């Protein structure tokens, strides 16, 4: 990896274990290193975004219905 502040090439050891959250429900052997898969986190975020979008659409429809009734 090239250091952006100097012209030296240095080797770095990256600790990627702490990038994703740990699975709190897993208590089996080696549970210290059991992390959630990035695919699961992505799927959860997408599901939450879809849920929020559906809630907003429902709220807009209710406001539109109230406006047309008045």
C-alpha positions as CSV (number, residue, x, y, z in Angstrom):
1,X,0.0,0.0,0.0
2,X,1.4,3.4,-1.0
3,X,1.4,6.0,1.8
4,X,-0.4,9.1,0.5
5,X,1.8,11.4,2.5
6,X,5.2,10.0,1.5
7,X,6.8,7.9,-1.2
8,X,7.4,4.9,1.0
9,X,5.6,1.6,0.4
10,X,4.6,0.1,3.7
11,X,2.8,-3.1,4.7
12,X,-0.3,-2.7,6.9
13,X,-2.2,-5.3,8.9
14,X,-5.9,-4.5,8.8
15,X,-8.2,-5.7,11.6
16,X,-11.4,-6.3,9.7
17,X,-13.0,-8.4,12.4
18,X,-14.5,-5.2,14.0
19,X,-15.9,-3.9,10.8
20,X,-19.1,-6.0,11.0
21,X,-21.0,-6.5,14.3
22,X,-20.8,-9.7,16.3
23,X,-23.7,-12.2,16.4
24,X,-25.0,-11.8,19.9
25,X,-27.2,-14.9,19.7
26,X,-24.4,-17.3,18.9
27,X,-22.8,-18.8,22.0
28,X,-21.1,-21.8,20.6
29,X,-17.4,-22.6,20.5
30,X,-15.4,-19.9,18.9
31,X,-18.2,-17.4,19.6
32,X,-15.7,-14.6,20.2
33,X,-15.0,-14.5,16.5
34,X,-18.5,-15.1,15.2
35,X,-19.5,-12.1,13.2
36,X,-22.6,-11.4,11.1
37,X,-22.1,-11.8,7.4
38,X,-22.0,-8.6,5.3
39,X,-24.8,-10.1,3.1
40,X,-27.1,-10.4,6.1
41,X,-26.4,-6.8,7.1
42,X,-27.1,-5.6,3.5
43,X,-30.3,-7.5,3.3
44,X,-31.5,-6.1,6.7
45,X,-30.7,-2.5,5.6
46,X,-32.6,-3.1,2.3
47,X,-35.6,-4.5,4.1
48,X,-35.7,-1.6,6.6
49,X,-35.5,0.9,3.7
50,X,-38.3,-0.9,1.9
51,X,-40.4,-0.8,5.1
52,X,-39.8,2.9,5.6
53,X,-40.7,3.6,1.9
54,X,-43.9,1.6,2.2
55,X,-44.8,3.5,5.4
56,X,-44.1,6.9,3.7
57,X,-46.3,5.9,0.7
58,X,-49.1,4.9,3.0
59,X,-48.9,8.3,4.8
60,X,-48.9,10.2,1.5
61,X,-52.0,8.2,0.4
62,X,-53.8,9.0,3.7
63,X,-53.0,12.7,3.3
64,X,-54.1,12.6,-0.3
65,X,-57.4,11.0,0.7
66,X,-58.0,13.6,3.4
67,X,-57.3,16.4,0.9
68,X,-59.8,15.0,-1.7
69,X,-62.5,14.5,0.9
70,X,-62.3,18.1,2.1
